[in-house]
């Protein structure tokens, strides 16, 4: 059996570069100061000091403090509230899951080069038990297929191939069940964002409705709108990469199944050919 090196293409490098760039951009935005509603701090510094107010003048409203600078990060945290905290926890789980899947769902893990070389050497030397033991001590995709094929070879090659196909479907189903959580996150992200949108708009319209004929406070209305927009942004920002990584890992699983099936069938064919050559010829 000819030796073929199995190499896994890793498009994840480009993905990680993009993620690092987005993280740096988010950190830069978090440091940008945001002015309050007045936006006139610089003018106040240049303006001359105002004359002191008369003693009998009414005290200014303590709640009408001048607009203070806030970073984008602090503004986002205050506007997101509990729903934003839940989305943050979901994002941490999503990141950990993606890293784990990147480490496990690789062609080099499904078809280990060391195992392929060991099988080739054992079959070439007619050491069939050693080839089976190598697959028994390994839990890779290829090892499971070869174990199944060798165990069913006494029933015929067709039976062995059918058993290998059944095992392949079983392994693929198990891996697809693991990446299905990414699809769930991709579906839930916009729905959670919609909940935040509705909550923020309700808060804004409640401020307008309960003004009782007076002018509603603009800052309260703006808080509700900010909540709606920030949570919607966070939900969509979580959903888009989840859908992307789900498609990426699904393609990886298909590639792993294809490569494992090809190498397993080639191994079984080589084993049968070697077994036929070892049979004693009749006198």
ZIWODA-V934852 format. One record per pair of residues at least 6 apart in sequence whose C-alpha atoms are under 8 Angstrom apart, sorted by the first residue. I is the first residue (numbers start at 1). J is the second residue. Records with the same first field share a line. If there is no record, write none. Layout:
I: J / J
This chain:
1: 120 / 124 / 266 / 267 / 270
3: 116 / 117 / 120
5: 113
6: 107 / 108 / 111 / 112 / 113
7: 107 / 108
8: 106 / 107 / 108
9: 107
12: 102
29: 72 / 73
30: 71 / 72 / 73 / 74
31: 71 / 72 / 73
32: 71 / 72
33: 69 / 70 / 71 / 72
34: 69 / 70 / 71 / 72
35: 67 / 68 / 69 / 70
36: 66 / 67 / 68 / 69 / 70
37: 67 / 219
38: 66 / 67
39: 67
76: 230
77: 84
79: 223 / 224 / 226 / 227 / 230
80: 227 / 230 / 231
81: 227
83: 192 / 196 / 231
84: 231 / 234
87: 234 / 235
91: 238
94: 182 / 185 / 242
98: 245
101: 179 / 249
105: 249 / 252 / 253 / 256
106: 252 / 256
107: 252 / 255 / 256 / 259
109: 140 / 141
110: 140 / 141 / 142 / 256 / 260
111: 140 / 141 / 142 / 256 / 259 / 260 / 263
112: 140 / 142
115: 134 / 135 / 143
118: 131 / 134
119: 131 / 134 / 267
120: 267
122: 128 / 130 / 131
123: 131 / 270 / 271 / 274
124: 274
126: 274 / 275 / 278
128: 271
132: 146 / 147 / 150
134: 143
135: 143 / 144 / 146 / 147
136: 143 / 144 / 147
138: 144
141: 171 / 257 / 260
142: 260 / 261 / 263 / 264
144: 167
145: 164 / 167 / 168 / 260 / 261 / 264
146: 164 / 264 / 267 / 268
148: 160 / 163 / 164 / 167
149: 160 / 161 / 163 / 164 / 268
150: 160 / 268
151: 160
152: 159 / 160 / 163
153: 159 / 160
161: 265
168: 257 / 261
172: 253 / 254 / 257
175: 253
176: 250 / 253
179: 246 / 249 / 250
180: 246
182: 242 / 243 / 245 / 246
183: 242 / 243 / 246
185: 238 / 239 / 242
186: 238 / 239 / 240 / 241 / 242 / 243
187: 239
188: 235 / 239
189: 234 / 235 / 236 / 237 / 238 / 239
190: 232 / 235 / 236 / 239
191: 235
192: 231 / 232 / 235
193: 228 / 231 / 232 / 233 / 234 / 235 / 236
194: 231 / 232
196: 227 / 228 / 231 / 232
197: 227 / 228 / 229 / 231 / 232
198: 228
199: 224 / 227 / 228
200: 223 / 224 / 225 / 226 / 227 / 228
201: 224 / 225 / 228
202: 224
203: 221 / 224
204: 220 / 221 / 222 / 223 / 224 / 225
205: 221
207: 216 / 217 / 220 / 221
208: 216 / 221
